[in-house]
Amino acid sequence: MTSPVAVRRPKARLGDRLFAGATTSAGLLIVLALAGVAVFLVVQGIPALHAPPADLRGATNIVAYVWPLLYGTLLAAAISLVIATPLALGVSLVISHYAPRRLSLTFGYIVDLLAAVPSVVYGLWGIGFFGLKLVPLFAWLQQHLGWIPFFAGPASTTGRTILTAGLVLAIMVLPIITAITREVLAQTPTLQQEAALALGATRWEMVKMAVLPHARSGIVSAVMLGLGRALGETMAVAMVLSANGVITLNLISNTNPSTIAANIALQFPDATGLGVNALILSGLVLFVITFLVNFAARAIVARSAREAS
């Protein structure tokens, strides 16, 4: 009876060991940095739980202080995604499947350049040009759709509204969602697309049946990445928005909720004592919201991958 031959694993080379160690160290460094940020926010934010109204800009407690900021953050991000997501998907389809190659490359470069524009430039453009151009639109919305709470008015005469901030954010997240979605759509197997066309499907039917289902998880990832950018945007919102720290459904008046990031940027230079801790605690809330958004995105992508397999 012959003895089984031991299977010898190939000896790892020095370069492989160094690369594995470097990548592991990089991953651990990111986790440690994230944990350090979380610990700092928790430790520095806890004292704000007992802050008096004088340090909370008149709010009775920390919940009353943070809740309007959280509401404004989610509202501005929701407005931006509602506008940017269909536009980004349409532009991505044009670039990847409809436009001629030379034209699609030009469109792709233009969209990518939008992502390179600093947020302060978007803020200056929003407050000095875009917001003013929206004033007639706000007046029209109040006159014809004022029965809807979103457009109840009185319409702003300066254009510094939460709707303007949401539109500026939509323009800012548009290139991020478009760039990722474009790459995902371009990775759809050519055989699937040709098979759909060979069966008599139109180009739109081919996109609907073969391209979009294959790219669903990637599109979700792109949207969630854009949502993370919208939630954390600071300077553009701080410059465009005329914030009063209220909770309202009205999108076109000068009475608007602020966002967490914009409030921190505007109030931190003059904050002292427990007021600083209150700002840090609001930053912790934004940190948790962003973490939950990314966790939900990963869960959706994983489920889509399991369904596809």
Buried (B, 14 or more C-beta within 10 A) or exposed (E): EEEEEEEEEEEEEEEEEEEEEEEEEEEEEEEEEEEEEBEEBEEBBEBBEEBEEEBBEEBEBBEEBBBBBBBBBBBBBBBBBEBBBEBBBEBBBBBBBEBEEEEBEEBBEEBEEBBEEEBEEBBBBBBEEBBBEBBEBBBEBBEEEBEEEBBBBBBBEBBBBBBBBBBBBBBBBBBBBBBBBBBBBBEBEEEBBEBBBEEEBEBEEBBEBBBBBBBBBBBBBBBBBBBBBBBBBBBBBBBBBBBBBEEBEBBBBBBBBBBBBBBBBBBEEEBEEBBBBBBBBBBBBBBEBBEEBBEEBEEBBEEBEEEEE
